[in-house]
Amino acid sequence: MAETNKLSVELRDKFGKGAARKIRAAGKIPAVLYGHGTEPRHLTLPGHETMLLIRKANALIELDIEGDAQLALVRDVQRDPVRQIIEHLDLAVIRKGERVEVDVPLHLIGDPFPGTIAVQDATTILVAADATAIPSFIEVSVEGLEDGTLIHREDLKLPEGTVLVDLAEDAEEVALVSIQTPRGEDEDEDAESEEAAAE
């Protein structure tokens, strides 16, 4: 489940690329906090502590904004495409008891039937959950499943209090995971069958 982590942050009144570069040069991260009809608040976050917190998906953070406490959910992380340095964060205002829609990672567990592999066509699933109880991930068991088996959204076992978010009908039908026999193995079996027939 989501863990609440504390960060002491600063309000900032200088914006633009130049100001953001200075913040990053000081080892900090520029961010904006918005939501629930509030005016966006521009913040400066401590670099190292923030990077540690957002390694987990859907990080819930308790911000200390110069003495003002505010829960926030990380909504977007902008990184330098080459160096992967965090350039900016978007944070959403969260209120206790509020339900939010988030993409939660899918983790495959178990081994499918011998000779087959599990092909994961989706790495996350869109769910609604209490903001303070967002699952860190959702397990998808492929133990013993045979070739041709498909796992869809409705097949998932969700934690209590977590529900699927309705999607368009065609999206609902897309398989998240499929069990397949690698093509190379099929070709080997066909070759052996041909050799046996020839003998």
C-alpha positions in Angstrom: 0.0 0.0 0.0 1.0 3.6 -0.5 3.3 5.0 2.2 3.2 8.6 3.3 6.6 10.3 3.2 7.5 13.7 4.6 9.3 16.4 2.8 10.1 20.0 3.9 9.7 22.2 0.9 10.0 25.9 0.0 7.6 28.2 -1.8 9.2 29.9 -4.8 8.3 33.1 -6.6 10.7 32.9 -9.5 9.7 31.0 -12.6 10.9 30.2 -16.1 13.8 28.1 -17.4 16.5 30.2 -15.9 15.1 30.0 -12.4 14.5 26.2 -12.8 18.2 25.8 -13.9 19.4 27.6 -10.8 17.2 25.4 -8.6 18.6 22.2 -10.2 22.1 23.5 -10.0 21.6 23.8 -6.2 20.7 20.1 -6.1 17.0 20.8 -5.7 13.9 20.1 -7.8 11.3 22.6 -9.0 7.6 21.5 -8.7 4.1 22.7 -8.9 1.2 21.7 -6.6 -2.4 22.0 -7.9 -5.9 20.6 -7.5 -9.2 20.9 -5.7 -9.7 24.4 -7.1 -6.7 25.8 -5.3 -4.2 28.2 -7.0 -1.1 26.4 -8.2 1.7 26.6 -5.7 5.3 26.6 -7.1 7.7 24.7 -4.8 11.3 23.8 -4.5 11.9 20.3 -3.2 15.1 18.8 -1.7 16.7 16.8 -4.5 18.1 13.6 -2.9 15.2 13.0 -0.6 12.7 13.5 -3.4 14.5 11.1 -5.7 14.4 8.4 -3.1 10.7 8.9 -2.5 9.5 8.8 -6.1 11.3 5.6 -7.0 8.0 4.0 -6.0 5.0 4.4 -8.3 2.2 6.7 -7.1 4.3 8.2 -4.2 2.1 9.9 -1.6 4.0 12.8 0.1 3.2 14.8 3.2 4.6 18.2 2.3 5.6 20.7 5.0 5.3 24.0 3.0 6.9 26.4 5.4 4.8 25.1 8.3 1.7 24.3 6.2 1.0 20.6 6.0 -0.4 19.2 2.8 -0.8 15.7 1.4 0.2 15.4 -2.3 0.4 12.6 -4.9 3.1 12.6 -7.6 1.3 12.9 -10.9 4.1 13.5 -13.4 7.9 13.3 -13.4 9.8 15.1 -16.1 13.3 13.8 -16.6 16.2 14.8 -18.9 16.0 12.3 -21.7 19.8 11.7 -21.7 20.9 12.1 -18.1 17.6 11.0 -16.5 17.9 13.9 -14.0 14.6 14.9 -12.6 13.7 18.3 -14.1 10.3 19.0 -12.7 7.5 17.4 -10.7 3.7 17.8 -10.9 2.0 17.2 -7.6 -1.8 16.9 -7.0 -3.4 18.1 -3.8 -4.9 15.1 -1.8 -7.4 15.1 1.0 -7.7 12.2 3.4 -10.5 9.8 2.5 -10.3 10.9 -1.2 -10.3 8.2 -3.9 -8.0 8.7 -6.9 -7.5 7.1 -10.2 -3.9 5.8 -10.7 -1.9 3.5 -12.9 -0.6 0.7 -10.8 2.2 -1.7 -11.9 1.5 -5.3 -12.7 3.9 -7.9 -11.4 3.8 -11.4 -12.9 4.3 -14.3 -10.4 4.8 -18.0 -11.0 5.8 -20.0 -14.1 3.5 -21.0 -16.9 3.3 -24.6 -18.3 6.7 -25.9 -19.3 7.7 -24.9 -22.8 5.6 -21.7 -22.7 6.3 -18.1 -21.8 4.1 -15.3 -20.4 4.0 -12.3 -22.7 3.1 -9.1 -20.7 1.2 -6.8 -23.0 0.4 -4.2 -20.3 2.7 -3.1 -17.5 0.2 -1.1 -15.5 -3.6 -1.1 -14.8 -5.9 1.9 -14.2 -7.6 1.6 -10.8 -9.4 3.7 -8.3 -8.3 3.5 -4.7 -8.2 5.5 -1.4 -5.3 7.9 -1.8 -3.7 6.7 1.4 -4.1 3.0 0.4 -2.9 2.8 -3.2 -1.4 -0.7 -4.0 2.3 -0.6 -4.7 1.6 -3.2 -7.4 -0.9 -5.9 -8.4 0.1 -9.5 -8.7 -0.8 -11.5 -11.7 -0.4 -15.3 -11.3 0.6 -17.2 -14.4 1.4 -20.4 -12.5 0.8 -23.5 -14.6 -1.2 -21.6 -17.3 -1.1 -23.3 -20.8 -0.5 -22.0 -24.3 -3.3 -19.8 -25.5 -4.4 -18.6 -22.1 -5.3 -14.9 -21.9 -5.6 -12.8 -18.8 -7.9 -9.8 -19.0 -8.7 -6.9 -16.5 -11.6 -8.8 -15.0 -9.4 -11.7 -14.2 -7.3 -9.7 -11.7 -7.5 -10.1 -8.0 -7.5 -6.6 -6.6 -6.8 -5.6 -3.0 -9.8 -4.7 -0.9 -11.0 -1.2 -1.6 -9.4 -1.1 -5.0 -11.6 -1.2 -8.1 -11.1 -1.1 -11.9 -11.8 2.1 -13.7 -14.2 1.7 -16.6 -12.6 1.9 -20.0 -13.9 2.0 -23.6 -15.4 -1.4 -24.5 -12.6 -2.3 -27.0 -9.9 -1.5 -24.3 -11.7 -3.8 -21.8 -11.2 -6.7 -24.2 -7.5 -6.3 -24.7 -5.5 -9.0 -23.0 -3.0 -7.9 -20.3 -1.0 -11.1 -20.4 -0.9 -14.0 -22.9 0.6 -17.5 -22.6 2.5 -18.5 -25.7 4.8 -21.2 -27.0 8.0 -19.6 -28.4 8.0 -19.9 -32.2 11.4 -21.6 -32.2 10.1 -24.5 -30.2 7.1 -24.9 -32.6 9.6 -25.1 -35.5 11.7 -27.7 -33.7 8.7 -29.8 -33.1 7.6 -29.6 -36.7 11.1 -30.5 -37.9 11.1 -33.6 -35.6 7.7 -34.6 -36.8 8.9 -34.4 -40.4 12.0 -36.4 -39.7 10.0 -39.1 -38.0 7.5 -39.3 -40.9 10.4 -39.6 -43.3 11.9 -42.5 -41.4 
